[in-house]
Amino acid sequence: MSQVQIATVLTLVQTCGGGGGYVPEPATSTGISCEDYELMLNIEIEYVETCEVDADCDQILSGTGEEDCDTDDLIVSADYDPSWFYDMLEEAEGVGCVIDFGTPSTCNPTAEPVCVWTKCRWQ
């Protein structure tokens, strides 16, 4: 390939999506970025929110909501051991990460845990 051809290819790659524009978030002192902490924790939640019946949803993950009430926190399967989750969340917060779990940021004292489309939710 000639130098002109190489220059043409590189120009096309830069202008046609080769650069992508996405810049990964820098790693924290633990070697993990806040973005990756959030991704890992949210994937864990996705897995442990699964249910078959309302009775499966009876464990509240305290501190996952923005409001100071249980019904803004995530609710997960009763047989889930949250040790890894809380350890990872504590580690993330310890290096300054703010993890968003996408809770509705509202308190509803009459909400009940339910299983909706195989996911634990408040209703």
N, CA, C and O atoms as a printed pandas DataFrame, in Angstrom:
     atom_number atom_name residue_name chain_id  residue_number  x_coord  y_coord  z_coord
0              1         N          MET        A               1    0.841   -1.165    0.000
1              2        CA          MET        A               1    0.000    0.000    0.000
2              3         C          MET        A               1    0.895    1.239    0.000
3              4         O          MET        A               1    1.875    1.307    0.742
4              5         N          SER        A               2    0.556    2.195   -0.819
5              6        CA          SER        A               2    1.349    3.421   -0.885
6              7         C          SER        A               2    1.030    4.306    0.309
7              8         O          SER        A               2    0.035    4.097    1.003
8              9         N          GLN        A               3    1.885    5.297    0.540
9             10        CA          GLN        A               3    1.659    6.221    1.648
10            11         C          GLN        A               3    0.377    7.021    1.441
11            12         O          GLN        A               3   -0.296    7.369    2.412
12            13         N          VAL        A               4    0.035    7.311    0.207
13            14        CA          VAL        A               4   -1.205    8.034   -0.084
14            15         C          VAL        A               4   -2.405    7.167    0.277
15            16         O          VAL        A               4   -3.374    7.663    0.850
16            17         N          GLN        A               5   -2.353    5.889   -0.049
17            18        CA          GLN        A               5   -3.448    4.980    0.268
18            19         C          GLN        A               5   -3.603    4.829    1.785
19            20         O          GLN        A               5   -4.720    4.832    2.302
20            21         N          ILE        A               6   -2.488    4.697    2.488
21            22        CA          ILE        A               6   -2.520    4.563    3.944
22            23         C          ILE        A               6   -3.122    5.818    4.565
23            24         O          ILE        A               6   -3.958    5.733    5.464
24            25         N          ALA        A               7   -2.693    6.985    4.081
25            26        CA          ALA        A               7   -3.231    8.251    4.595
26            27         C          ALA        A               7   -4.724    8.346    4.334
27            28         O          ALA        A               7   -5.469    8.840    5.181
28            29         N          THR        A               8   -5.174    7.880    3.172
29            30        CA          THR        A               8   -6.598    7.908    2.836
30            31         C          THR        A               8   -7.383    7.000    3.775
31            32         O          THR        A               8   -8.441    7.388    4.270
32            33         N          VAL        A               9   -6.878    5.803    4.022
33            34        CA          VAL        A               9   -7.546    4.857    4.926
34            35         C          VAL        A               9   -7.625    5.444    6.336
35            36         O          VAL        A               9   -8.678    5.387    6.973
36            37         N          LEU        A              10   -6.538    5.997    6.818
37            38        CA          LEU        A              10   -6.535    6.576    8.162
38            39         C          LEU        A              10   -7.513    7.741    8.271
39            40         O          LEU        A              10   -8.177    7.902    9.295
40            41         N          THR        A              11   -7.602    8.544    7.233
41            42        CA          THR        A              11   -8.552    9.660    7.221
42            43         C          THR        A              11   -9.974    9.142    7.274
43            44         O          THR        A              11  -10.807    9.679    8.005
44            45         N          LEU        A              12  -10.261    8.097    6.500
45            46        CA          LEU        A              12  -11.603    7.518    6.507
46            47         C          LEU        A              12  -11.948    6.914    7.863
47            48         O          LEU        A              12  -13.068    7.067    8.349
48            49         N          VAL        A              13  -11.000    6.240    8.460
49            50        CA          VAL        A              13  -11.233    5.637    9.769
50            51         C          VAL        A              13  -11.544    6.717   10.791
51            52         O          VAL        A              13  -12.447    6.545   11.610
52            53         N          GLN        A              14  -10.820    7.818   10.760
53            54        CA          GLN        A              14  -11.049    8.900   11.714
54            55         C          GLN        A              14  -12.400    9.569   11.506
55            56         O          GLN        A              14  -13.062    9.931   12.480
56            57         N          THR        A              15  -12.817    9.738   10.270
57            58        CA          THR        A              15  -14.060   10.458   10.004
58            59         C          THR        A              15  -15.282    9.554    9.953
59            60         O          THR        A              15  -16.411   10.038   10.031
60            61         N          CYS        A              16  -15.078    8.268    9.825
61            62        CA          CYS        A              16  -16.212    7.347    9.682
62            63         C          CYS        A              16  -16.417    6.473   10.907
63            64         O          CYS        A              16  -16.964    5.376   10.791
64            65         N          GLY        A              17  -16.004    6.915   12.042
65            66        CA          GLY        A              17  -16.323    6.164   13.253
66            67         C          GLY        A              17  -15.171    5.415   13.856
67            68         O          GLY        A              17  -15.357    4.741   14.869
68            69         N          GLY        A              18  -14.004    5.494   13.298
69            70        CA          GLY        A              18  -12.871    4.789   13.870
70            71         C          GLY        A              18  -12.505    5.300   15.248
71            72         O          GLY        A              18  -12.080    4.529   16.108
72            73         N          GLY        A              19  -12.669    6.599   15.461
73            74        CA          GLY        A              19  -12.338    7.187   16.751
74            75         C          GLY        A              19  -13.412    6.938   17.794
75            76         O          GLY        A              19  -13.102    6.826   18.979
76            77         N          GLY        A              20  -14.652    6.849   17.385
77            78        CA          GLY        A              20  -15.757    6.522   18.262
78            79         C          GLY        A              20  -16.211    7.642   19.182
79            80         O          GLY        A              20  -17.397    7.732   19.498
80            81         N          GLY        A              21  -15.307    8.487   19.615
81            82        CA          GLY        A              21  -15.699    9.573   20.492
82            83         C          GLY        A              21  -15.864    9.161   21.944
83            84         O          GLY        A              21  -15.934   10.034   22.808
84            85         N          TYR        A              22  -15.929    7.890   22.249
85            86        CA          TYR        A              22  -16.089    7.426   23.625
86            87         C          TYR        A              22  -14.732    7.408   24.313
87            88         O          TYR        A              22  -13.783    6.802   23.817
88            89         N          VAL        A              23  -14.650    8.063   25.434
89            90        CA          VAL        A              23  -13.429    8.057   26.223
90            91         C          VAL        A              23  -13.752    7.370   27.542
91            92         O          VAL        A              23  -14.584    7.856   28.308
92            93         N          PRO        A              24  -13.098    6.237   27.815
93            94        CA          PRO        A              24  -13.395    5.531   29.061
94            95         C          PRO        A              24  -13.028    6.377   30.279
95            96         O          PRO        A              24  -12.085    7.168   30.256
96            97         N          GLU        A              25  -13.796    6.183   31.329
97            98        CA          GLU        A              25  -13.549    6.878   32.584
98            99         C          GLU        A              25  -12.247    6.347   33.182
99           100         O          GLU        A              25  -11.980    5.148   33.093
100          101         N          PRO        A              26  -11.436    7.209   33.786
101          102        CA          PRO        A              26  -10.181    6.725   34.367
102          103         C          PRO        A              26  -10.433    5.811   35.572
103          104         O          PRO        A              26  -11.443    5.934   36.265
104          105         N          ALA        A              27   -9.508    4.911   35.796
105          106        CA          ALA        A              27   -9.611    3.981   36.925
106          107         C          ALA        A              27   -9.370    4.723   38.232
107          108         O          ALA        A              27   -8.635    5.709   38.281
108          109         N          THR        A              28  -10.000    4.232   39.281
109          110        CA          THR        A              28   -9.778    4.773   40.619
110          111         C          THR        A              28   -8.514    4.142   41.188
111          112         O          THR        A              28   -7.817    3.415   40.481
112          113         N          SER        A              29   -8.212    4.408   42.443
113          114        CA          SER        A              29   -7.018    3.837   43.076
114          115         C          SER        A              29   -7.089    2.317   43.186
115          116         O          SER        A              29   -6.068    1.664   43.402
116          117         N          THR        A              30   -8.286    1.749   43.038
117          118        CA          THR        A              30   -8.435    0.292   43.094
118          119         C          THR        A              30   -8.162   -0.367   41.743
119          120         O          THR        A              30   -8.080   -1.591   41.642
120          121         N          GLY        A              31   -8.022    0.470   40.698
121          122        CA          GLY        A              31   -7.836   -0.054   39.350
122          123         C          GLY        A              31   -9.146   -0.234   38.596
123          124         O          GLY        A              31   -9.145   -0.653   37.439
124          125         N          ILE        A              32  -10.263    0.082   39.246
125          126        CA          ILE        A              32  -11.591   -0.050   38.649
126          127         C          ILE        A              32  -12.206    1.343   38.543
127          128         O          ILE        A              32  -12.149    2.115   39.501
128          129         N          SER        A              33  -12.785    1.670   37.407
129          130        CA          SER        A              33  -13.428    2.984   37.256
130          131         C          SER        A              33  -14.794    2.976   37.946
131          132         O          SER        A              33  -15.378    1.917   38.180
132          133         N          CYS        A              34  -15.290    4.169   38.267
133          134        CA          CYS        A              34  -16.627    4.284   38.860
134          135         C          CYS        A              34  -17.676    3.719   37.904
135          136         O          CYS        A              34  -18.637    3.081   38.332
136          137         N          GLU        A              35  -17.483    3.957   36.619
137          138        CA          GLU        A              35  -18.400    3.436   35.601
138          139         C          GLU        A              35  -18.445    1.907   35.654
139          140         O          GLU        A              35  -19.516    1.314   35.524
140          141         N          ASP        A              36  -17.285    1.270   35.845
141          142        CA          ASP        A              36  -17.241   -0.188   35.926
142          143         C          ASP        A              36  -17.837   -0.715   37.231
143          144         O          ASP        A              36  -18.494   -1.756   37.243
144          145         N          TYR        A              37  -17.605    0.014   38.340
145          146        CA          TYR        A              37  -18.255   -0.377   39.594
146          147         C          TYR        A              37  -19.770   -0.382   39.408
147          148         O          TYR        A              37  -20.448   -1.341   39.779
148          149         N          GLU        A              38  -20.292    0.698   38.829
149          150        CA          GLU        A              38  -21.735    0.809   38.630
150          151         C          GLU        A              38  -22.253   -0.304   37.725
151          152         O          GLU        A              38  -23.312   -0.877   37.981
152          153         N          LEU        A              39  -21.517   -0.600   36.688
153          154        CA          LEU        A              39  -21.905   -1.675   35.774
154          155         C          LEU        A              39  -21.948   -3.023   36.497
155          156         O          LEU        A              39  -22.913   -3.773   36.352
156          157         N          MET        A              40  -20.917   -3.328   37.265
157          158        CA          MET        A              40  -20.871   -4.610   37.987
158          159         C          MET        A              40  -22.019   -4.722   38.988
159          160         O          MET        A              40  -22.675   -5.760   39.076
160          161         N          LEU        A              41  -22.256   -3.660   39.733
161          162        CA          LEU        A              41  -23.323   -3.689   40.732
162          163         C          LEU        A              41  -24.700   -3.791   40.084
163          164         O          LEU        A              41  -25.565   -4.513   40.580
164          165         N          ASN        A              42  -24.906   -3.084   38.998
165          166        CA          ASN        A              42  -26.202   -3.151   38.321
166          167         C          ASN        A              42  -26.440   -4.509   37.654
167          168         O          ASN        A              42  -27.578   -4.975   37.591
168          169         N          ILE        A              43  -25.391   -5.138   37.164
169          170        CA          ILE        A              43  -25.536   -6.495   36.614
170          171         C          ILE        A              43  -25.899   -7.470   37.731
171          172         O          ILE        A              43  -26.745   -8.345   37.545
172          173         N          GLU        A              44  -25.270   -7.320   38.873
173          174        CA          GLU        A              44  -25.599   -8.164   40.031
174          175         C          GLU        A              44  -27.073   -7.999   40.398
175          176         O          GLU        A              44  -27.773   -8.984   40.635
176          177         N          ILE        A              45  -27.537   -6.758   40.443
177          178        CA          ILE        A              45  -28.938   -6.481   40.787
178          179         C          ILE        A              45  -29.869   -7.112   39.764
179          180         O          ILE        A              45  -30.882   -7.714   40.122
180          181         N          GLU        A              46  -29.527   -6.974   38.510
181          182        CA          GLU        A              46  -30.358   -7.552   37.441
182          183         C          GLU        A              46  -30.576   -9.046   37.678
183          184         O          GLU        A              46  -31.669   -9.565   37.455
184          185         N          TYR        A              47  -29.546   -9.715   38.122
185          186        CA          TYR        A              47  -29.625  -11.153   38.368
186          187         C          TYR        A              47  -30.443  -11.487   39.615
187          188         O          TYR        A              47  -31.255  -12.412   39.587
188          189         N          VAL        A              48  -30.240  -10.746   40.709
189          190        CA          VAL        A              48  -30.880  -11.106   41.980
190          191         C          VAL        A              48  -32.280  -10.535   42.157
191          192         O          VAL        A              48  -32.946  -10.838   43.147
192          193         N          GLU        A              49  -32.738   -9.715   41.218
193          194        CA          GLU        A              49  -34.121   -9.222   41.253
194          195         C          GLU        A              49  -35.097  -10.249   40.677
195          196         O          GLU        A              49  -36.309  -10.044   40.737
196          197         N          THR        A              50  -34.595  -11.333   40.128
197          198        CA          THR        A              50  -35.478  -12.298   39.488
198          199         C          THR        A              50  -36.352  -13.001   40.519
199          200         O          THR        A              50  -35.935  -13.261   41.647
200          201         N          CYS        A              51  -37.575  -13.299   40.098
201          202        CA          CYS        A              51  -38.548  -13.919   40.991
202          203         C          CYS        A              51  -39.573  -14.684   40.170
203          204         O          CYS        A              51  -39.653  -14.549   38.949
204          205         N          GLU        A              52  -40.345  -15.486   40.872
205          206        CA          GLU        A              52  -41.467  -16.203   40.251
206          207         C          GLU        A              52  -42.788  -15.780   40.876
207          208         O          GLU        A              52  -43.806  -15.688   40.189
208          209         N          VAL        A              53  -42.769  -15.521   42.185
209          210        CA          VAL        A              53  -43.975  -15.093   42.902
210          211         C          VAL        A              53  -43.621  -13.946   43.846
211          212         O          VAL        A              53  -42.450  -13.730   44.156
212          213         N          ASP        A              54  -44.626  -13.220   44.296
213          214        CA          ASP        A              54  -44.403  -12.070   45.177
214          215         C          ASP        A              54  -43.587  -12.429   46.419
215          216         O          ASP        A              54  -42.760  -11.637   46.869
216          217         N          ALA        A              55  -43.816  -13.607   46.965
217          218        CA          ALA        A              55  -43.123  -14.026   48.186
218          219         C          ALA        A              55  -41.613  -14.131   48.001
219          220         O          ALA        A              55  -40.868  -14.102   48.980
220          221         N          ASP        A              56  -41.152  -14.251   46.753
221          222        CA          ASP        A              56  -39.712  -14.309   46.487
222          223         C          ASP        A              56  -39.023  -12.974   46.771
223          224         O          ASP        A              56  -37.809  -12.933   46.970
224          225         N          CYS        A              57  -39.778  -11.904   46.790
225          226        CA          CYS        A              57  -39.229  -10.547   46.893
226          227         C          CYS        A              57  -39.377  -10.009   48.307
227          228         O          CYS        A              57  -40.338   -9.302   48.611
228          229         N          ASP        A              58  -38.435  -10.342   49.161
229          230        CA          ASP        A              58  -38.604   -9.853   50.534
230          231         C          ASP        A              58  -37.311   -9.396   51.195
231          232         O          ASP        A              58  -37.236   -9.312   52.421
232          233         N          GLN        A              59  -36.304   -9.103   50.400
233          234        CA          GLN        A              59  -35.058   -8.601   50.969
234          235         C          GLN        A              59  -34.772   -7.205   50.410
235          236         O          GLN        A              59  -34.639   -7.021   49.200
236          237         N          ILE        A              60  -34.682   -6.245   51.297
237          238        CA          ILE        A              60  -34.426   -4.859   50.905
238          239         C          ILE        A              60  -32.927   -4.604   50.955
239          240         O          ILE        A              60  -32.269   -4.921   51.946
240          241         N          LEU        A              61  -32.395   -4.034   49.892
241          242        CA          LEU        A              61  -30.988   -3.644   49.871
242          243         C          LEU        A              61  -30.900   -2.180   50.320
243          244         O          LEU        A              61  -30.977   -1.257   49.509
244          245         N          SER        A              62  -30.741   -2.003   51.610
245          246        CA          SER        A              62  -30.721   -0.663   52.211
246          247         C          SER        A              62  -29.610    0.192   51.617
247          248         O          SER        A              62  -28.508   -0.277   51.335
248          249         N          GLY        A              63  -29.950    1.477   51.438
249          250        CA          GLY        A              63  -28.967    2.421   50.939
250          251         C          GLY        A              63  -28.843    2.497   49.432
251          252         O          GLY        A              63  -27.962    3.186   48.919
252          253         N          THR        A              64  -29.711    1.799   48.713
253          254        CA          THR        A              64  -29.627    1.822   47.254
254          255         C          THR        A              64  -30.507    2.883   46.629
255          256         O          THR        A              64  -30.357    3.187   45.445
256          257         N          GLY        A              65  -31.418    3.452   47.391
257          258        CA          GLY        A              65  -32.277    4.519   46.887
258          259         C          GLY        A              65  -31.768    5.879   47.329
259          260         O          GLY        A              65  -30.959    5.979   48.252
260          261         N          GLU        A              66  -32.239    6.913   46.676
261          262        CA          GLU        A              66  -31.823    8.265   47.033
262          263         C          GLU        A              66  -32.573    8.781   48.254
263          264         O          GLU        A              66  -32.046    9.594   49.014
264          265         N          GLU        A              67  -33.790    8.315   48.440
265          266        CA          GLU        A              67  -34.593    8.751   49.586
266          267         C          GLU        A              67  -34.294    7.854   50.789
267          268         O          GLU        A              67  -33.813    6.731   50.636
268          269         N          ASP        A              68  -34.581    8.359   51.963
269          270        CA          ASP        A              68  -34.316    7.622   53.194
270          271         C          ASP        A              68  -35.546    6.810   53.605
271          272         O          ASP        A              68  -36.148    7.057   54.650
272          273         N          CYS        A              69  -35.909    5.835   52.759
273          274        CA          CYS        A              69  -37.042    4.970   53.081
274          275         C          CYS        A              69  -36.865    3.638   52.358
275          276         O          CYS        A              69  -36.228    3.568   51.307
276          277         N          ASP        A              70  -37.428    2.600   52.926
277          278        CA          ASP        A              70  -37.287    1.259   52.340
278          279         C          ASP        A              70  -37.837    1.166   50.927
279          280         O          ASP        A              70  -37.246    0.507   50.072
280          281         N          THR        A              71  -38.962    1.818   50.676
281          282        CA          THR        A              71  -39.618    1.640   49.377
282          283         C          THR        A              71  -38.918    2.371   48.226
283          284         O          THR        A              71  -39.346    2.258   47.077
284          285         N          ASP        A              72  -37.865    3.105   48.514
285          286        CA          ASP        A              72  -37.037    3.649   47.435
286          287         C          ASP        A              72  -35.796    2.799   47.240
287          288         O          ASP        A              72  -35.072    2.978   46.260
288          289         N          ASP        A              73  -35.539    1.879   48.153
289          290        CA          ASP        A              73  -34.418    0.952   48.007
290          291         C          ASP        A              73  -34.823   -0.217   47.114
291          292         O          ASP        A              73  -36.005   -0.503   46.929
292          293         N          LEU        A              74  -33.826   -0.869   46.577
293          294        CA          LEU        A              74  -34.087   -2.041   45.740
294          295         C          LEU        A              74  -34.570   -3.201   46.596
295          296         O          LEU        A              74  -34.181   -3.344   47.755
296          297         N          ILE        A              75  -35.418   -4.021   46.005
297          298        CA          ILE        A              75  -35.895   -5.225   46.672
298          299         C          ILE        A              75  -35.494   -6.420   45.823
299          300         O          ILE        A              75  -35.671   -6.421   44.605
300          301         N          VAL        A              76  -34.948   -7.442   46.484
301          302        CA          VAL        A              76  -34.411   -8.593   45.750
302          303         C          VAL        A              76  -34.890   -9.903   46.367
303          304         O          VAL        A              76  -35.641   -9.926   47.342
304          305         N          SER        A              77  -34.435  -10.965   45.772
305          306        CA          SER        A              77  -34.810  -12.310   46.186
306          307         C          SER        A              77  -34.387  -12.599   47.624
307          308         O          SER        A              77  -33.320  -12.178   48.070
308          309         N          ALA        A              78  -35.233  -13.313   48.328
309          310        CA          ALA        A              78  -35.006  -13.645   49.732
310          311         C          ALA        A              78  -33.745  -14.463   49.956
311          312         O          ALA        A              78  -33.093  -14.310   50.989
312          313         N          ASP        A              79  -33.386  -15.327   49.017
313          314        CA          ASP        A              79  -32.243  -16.209   49.233
314          315         C          ASP        A              79  -30.921  -15.637   48.726
315          316         O          ASP        A              79  -29.931  -16.361   48.626
316          317         N          TYR        A              80  -30.899  -14.349   48.409
317          318        CA          TYR        A              80  -29.671  -13.699   47.954
318          319         C          TYR        A              80  -28.806  -13.312   49.151
319          320         O          TYR        A              80  -29.297  -12.721   50.113
320          321         N          ASP        A              81  -27.520  -13.645   49.088
321          322        CA          ASP        A              81  -26.560  -13.230   50.113
322          323         C          ASP        A              81  -25.911  -11.930   49.624
323          324         O          ASP        A              81  -25.111  -11.952   48.689
324          325         N          PRO        A              82  -26.251  -10.805   50.248
325          326        CA          PRO        A              82  -25.782   -9.513   49.752
326          327         C          PRO        A              82  -24.358   -9.133   50.157
327          328         O          PRO        A              82  -23.953   -7.991   49.939
328          329         N          SER        A              83  -23.595  -10.047   50.734
329          330        CA          SER        A              83  -22.248   -9.718   51.217
330          331         C          SER        A              83  -21.376   -9.109   50.129
331          332         O          SER        A              83  -20.790   -8.046   50.329
332          333         N          TRP        A              84  -21.285   -9.774   48.974
333          334        CA          TRP        A              84  -20.449   -9.262   47.874
334          335         C          TRP        A              84  -20.960   -7.895   47.428
335          336         O          TRP        A              84  -20.173   -6.976   47.202
336          337         N          PHE        A              85  -22.267   -7.765   47.304
337          338        CA          PHE        A              85  -22.860   -6.505   46.862
338          339         C          PHE        A              85  -22.458   -5.356   47.779
339          340         O          PHE        A              85  -21.983   -4.322   47.310
340          341         N          TYR        A              86  -22.650   -5.535   49.089
341          342        CA          TYR        A              86  -22.327   -4.465   50.030
342          343         C          TYR        A              86  -20.820   -4.196   50.098
343          344         O          TYR        A              86  -20.406   -3.047   50.250
344          345         N          ASP        A              87  -20.000   -5.241   49.988
345          346        CA          ASP        A              87  -18.548   -5.049   49.967
346          347         C          ASP        A              87  -18.136   -4.224   48.751
347          348         O          ASP        A              87  -17.334   -3.297   48.872
348          349         N          MET        A              88  -18.680   -4.556   47.584
349          350        CA          MET        A              88  -18.337   -3.844   46.358
350          351         C          MET        A              88  -18.858   -2.401   46.407
351          352         O          MET        A              88  -18.167   -1.477   45.980
352          353         N          LEU        A              89  -20.073   -2.210   46.927
353          354        CA          LEU        A              89  -20.637   -0.866   47.043
354          355         C          LEU        A              89  -19.791   -0.019   47.999
355          356         O          LEU        A              89  -19.513    1.146   47.717
356          357         N          GLU        A              90  -19.389   -0.599   49.115
357          358        CA          GLU        A              90  -18.555    0.123   50.076
358          359         C          GLU        A              90  -17.205    0.499   49.458
359          360         O          GLU        A              90  -16.703    1.604   49.665
360          361         N          GLU        A              91  -16.630   -0.427   48.702
361          362        CA          GLU        A              91  -15.360   -0.150   48.032
362          363         C          GLU        A              91  -15.519    0.994   47.030
363          364         O          GLU        A              91  -14.683    1.897   46.976
364          365         N          ALA        A              92  -16.586    0.954   46.244
365          366        CA          ALA        A              92  -16.839    1.996   45.237
366          367         C          ALA        A              92  -17.033    3.356   45.909
367          368         O          ALA        A              92  -16.443    4.351   45.489
368          369         N          GLU        A              93  -17.852    3.392   46.940
369          370        CA          GLU        A              93  -18.097    4.655   47.637
370          371         C          GLU        A              93  -16.838    5.152   48.355
371          372         O          GLU        A              93  -16.631    6.356   48.510
372          373         N          GLY        A              94  -16.007    4.208   48.787
373          374        CA          GLY        A              94  -14.761    4.561   49.476
374          375         C          GLY        A              94  -13.754    5.281   48.589
375          376         O          GLY        A              94  -12.895    6.012   49.084
376          377         N          VAL        A              95  -13.858    5.076   47.272
377          378        CA          VAL        A              95  -12.965    5.773   46.339
378          379         C          VAL        A              95  -13.678    6.934   45.656
379          380         O          VAL        A              95  -13.190    7.473   44.662
380          381         N          GLY        A              96  -14.846    7.320   46.199
381          382        CA          GLY        A              96  -15.537    8.506   45.718
382          383         C          GLY        A              96  -16.578    8.291   44.638
383          384         O          GLY        A              96  -17.080    9.261   44.070
384          385         N          CYS        A              97  -16.912    7.056   44.342
385          386        CA          CYS        A              97  -17.925    6.788   43.312
386          387         C          CYS        A              97  -19.330    6.994   43.880
387          388         O          CYS        A              97  -19.595    6.693   45.044
388          389         N          VAL        A              98  -20.204    7.503   43.054
389          390        CA          VAL        A              98  -21.618    7.627   43.392
390          391         C          VAL        A              98  -22.362    6.690   42.449
391          392         O          VAL        A              98  -22.398    6.913   41.239
392          393         N          ILE        A              99  -22.948    5.653   43.005
393          394        CA          ILE        A              99  -23.608    4.626   42.199
394          395         C          ILE        A              99  -25.099    4.924   42.105
395          396         O          ILE        A              99  -25.771    5.122   43.118
396          397         N          ASP        A             100  -25.600    4.953   40.889
397          398        CA          ASP        A             100  -27.024    5.203   40.645
398          399         C          ASP        A             100  -27.702    3.887   40.297
399          400         O          ASP        A             100  -27.376    3.259   39.290
400          401         N          PHE        A             101  -28.637    3.476   41.126
401          402        CA          PHE        A             101  -29.365    2.231   40.881
402          403         C          PHE        A             101  -30.685    2.456   40.161
403          404         O          PHE        A             101  -31.441    1.511   39.937
404          405         N          GLY        A             102  -30.965    3.688   39.803
405          406        CA          GLY        A             102  -32.174    3.981   39.029
406          407         C          GLY        A             102  -33.468    3.815   39.798
407          408         O          GLY        A             102  -34.504    3.508   39.209
408          409         N          THR        A             103  -33.422    4.012   41.101
409          410        CA          THR        A             103  -34.661    3.927   41.877
410          411         C          THR        A             103  -35.498    5.174   41.598
411          412         O          THR        A             103  -34.965    6.180   41.130
412          413         N          PRO        A             104  -36.808    5.121   41.880
413          414        CA          PRO        A             104  -37.684    6.240   41.506
414          415         C          PRO        A             104  -37.514    7.506   42.344
415          416         O          PRO        A             104  -38.096    8.538   42.009
416          417         N          SER        A             105  -36.743    7.454   43.413
417          418        CA          SER        A             105  -36.522    8.613   44.302
418          419         C          SER        A             105  -37.820    9.114   44.923
419          420         O          SER        A             105  -38.022   10.318   45.084
420          421         N          THR        A             106  -38.692    8.179   45.268
421          422        CA          THR        A             106  -39.933    8.520   45.959
422          423         C          THR        A             106  -40.178    7.514   47.068
423          424         O          THR        A             106  -39.786    6.350   46.973
424          425         N          CYS        A             107  -40.826    7.979   48.113
425          426        CA          CYS        A             107  -41.204    7.091   49.218
426          427         C          CYS        A             107  -42.708    6.855   49.161
427          428         O          CYS        A             107  -43.496    7.799   49.102
428          429         N          ASN        A             108  -43.083    5.609   49.180
429          430        CA          ASN        A             108  -44.489    5.244   49.204
430          431         C          ASN        A             108  -44.686    4.267   50.360
431          432         O          ASN        A             108  -44.424    3.073   50.209
432          433         N          PRO        A             109  -45.143    4.756   51.504
433          434        CA          PRO        A             109  -45.259    3.893   52.680
434          435         C          PRO        A             109  -46.240    2.737   52.522
435          436         O          PRO        A             109  -46.203    1.787   53.305
436          437         N          THR        A             110  -47.104    2.802   51.535
437          438        CA          THR        A             110  -48.063    1.707   51.347
438          439         C          THR        A             110  -47.624    0.713   50.266
439          440         O          THR        A             110  -48.332   -0.257   49.997
440          441         N          ALA        A             111  -46.475    0.943   49.652
441          442        CA          ALA        A             111  -45.997    0.038   48.590
442          443         C          ALA        A             111  -45.679   -1.339   49.164
443          444         O          ALA        A             111  -45.198   -1.477   50.289
444          445         N          GLU        A             112  -45.962   -2.331   48.363
445          446        CA          GLU        A             112  -45.695   -3.723   48.728
446          447         C          GLU        A             112  -44.736   -4.332   47.711
447          448         O          GLU        A             112  -44.783   -3.974   46.534
448          449         N          PRO        A             113  -43.865   -5.247   48.143
449          450        CA          PRO        A             113  -42.994   -5.922   47.184
450          451         C          PRO        A             113  -43.797   -6.904   46.333
451          452         O          PRO        A             113  -44.579   -7.696   46.859
452          453         N          VAL        A             114  -43.599   -6.846   45.026
453          454        CA          VAL        A             114  -44.306   -7.736   44.108
454          455         C          VAL        A             114  -43.333   -8.257   43.053
455          456         O          VAL        A             114  -42.269   -7.684   42.816
456          457         N          CYS        A             115  -43.731   -9.350   42.437
457          458        CA          CYS        A             115  -42.979   -9.925   41.328
458          459         C          CYS        A             115  -43.719   -9.560   40.043
459          460         O          CYS        A             115  -44.820  -10.049   39.790
460          461         N          VAL        A             116  -43.102   -8.693   39.231
461          462        CA          VAL        A             116  -43.718   -8.236   37.988
462          463         C          VAL        A             116  -42.814   -8.625   36.828
463          464         O          VAL        A             116  -41.668   -8.182   36.745
464          465         N          TRP        A             117  -43.331   -9.444   35.945
465          466        CA          TRP        A             117  -42.560   -9.909   34.782
466          467         C          TRP        A             117  -41.205  -10.465   35.207
467          468         O          TRP        A             117  -40.180  -10.140   34.609
468          469         N          THR        A             118  -41.203  -11.289   36.226
469          470        CA          THR        A             118  -40.043  -11.980   36.793
470          471         C          THR        A             118  -39.031  -11.053   37.453
471          472         O          THR        A             118  -37.877  -11.445   37.624
472          473         N          LYS        A             119  -39.420   -9.850   37.827
473          474        CA          LYS        A             119  -38.530   -8.909   38.507
474          475         C          LYS        A             119  -39.202   -8.387   39.778
475          476         O          LYS        A             119  -40.385   -8.047   39.764
476          477         N          CYS        A             120  -38.445   -8.326   40.873
477          478        CA          CYS        A             120  -38.964   -7.765   42.119
478          479         C          CYS        A             120  -39.077   -6.262   41.982
479          480         O          CYS        A             120  -38.150   -5.591   41.528
480          481         N          ARG        A             121  -40.233   -5.741   42.385
481          482        CA          ARG        A             121  -40.516   -4.302   42.304
482          483         C          ARG        A             121  -41.377   -3.891   43.486
483          484         O          ARG        A             121  -41.952   -4.743   44.162
484          485         N          TRP        A             122  -41.469   -2.606   43.737
485          486        CA          TRP        A             122  -42.424   -2.054   44.700
486          487         C          TRP        A             122  -43.666   -1.632   43.958
487          488         O          TRP        A             122  -43.587   -1.053   42.875
488          489         N          GLN        A             123  -44.820   -1.921   44.543
489          490        CA          GLN        A             123  -46.079   -1.501   43.898
490          491         C          GLN        A             123  -47.086   -1.115   44.960
491          492         O          GLN        A             123  -48.210   -0.732   44.634
